[in-house]
């Protein structure tokens, strides 16, 4: 029986990975993307859904499906309430004509080939078709059905209650392999009355309903770097071309941040670390007094000269953003980091190395120095689109 690799992994148990470093031994191969192109005036769409699996009524999942047109896609799925388990997230990527999967707790991604890539492309494109209906594909009329080809992989089918008149909305979407066999389908599609977007549907594999899904948020503005659609272990590293393997890619989780500016900027790293630790502890006590169990970590914001511009405290993947804190990132954001033996090993030349390692088209976010109770440290640099 054809069973989706993605679906098999959805409910698997997951290890937690904290600050792990992928093996840099093999240089990532280049990935070709098509030029960006808008669809119906939109260059991207990002949809967040709540999934209720059959047989798991008390364990809802959140799926974030992000598309940047025409050939970039990323799915991120995890159980709601497990946001702090950073390794518990399952990721699926489309980068040009290639697809990758990153299983929970793993650092090395898997490229999907042969039948698996057909399956992945059809899954990704079926959801894109539902999100963008009727745009983004060349639909051909066939009675009460419209059909779109996914070259090399299969077809998509949009079905209606009767002849598909202009302006009608489908009640069912189905993907089929090139041999005509069914991949999966969306049943009971319900549309928002005042918008173009679907509101809910059910995912079926053959005669089995896998989940019911409610779309809770749809965004269609902003931008993403190409590297957002590539697994971290396969992202091109400028540092590798410079002869260094010490700069690594990873994804920053969504976080809540509290910041205390340092003006004028300070060169006293040791004193600033102590002050940041004290501030983080005070803010932690405020949360505890309010009944919030969130864990607060301290850090320092640095300028390009390595001077401290702010004391930072963060809550990674918060369930809610506390009052006086602010949220950062809509979804995990790409970043570069360099590990240090300890915070005292910081050298501002590391900032230059990070800047020189940026992918083409990226700009630097604010540098951050972090440390942990075991004595280790890292300096990191978020990667941002140039026009955001």
Buried (B, 14 or more C-beta within 10 A) or exposed (E): EEEBBBBEBBBEEBEEBEEEEBEBEEEBEEBEBEEBEEBEEBBBBBBBBBBBBEEBEEBBBBBBBBBBBBBBBBBBBBBEEBBBBBBBBBBBBBBBBBBBBBBBBBBEBBBBEEEBBBBBBBBBBBBBBBBBBBBBBEBEEEEBBBBBBBEEBBBBBBBBEEEBEEEBBBBBBBBBBBEEEBBBBBBEBBBEEEEBBBBBBBBBBEEEBBBBBBBEEBBBEBBBBBBBBBBBBBBBBBBBEEEBEEBBBBBBBBBBBBBEEBEEBBEEBEEBBEBBBEBBEEBBEBBEEEEBEBEBBBBBBBBEEBBBBBBBBBBBBBEEBBEEBEEBBBBBBBBBBBBBEEBEEBEBEBBEBBBEBBBEEBBBBBBBBBBEEEEBBBBBBBBBBEEE
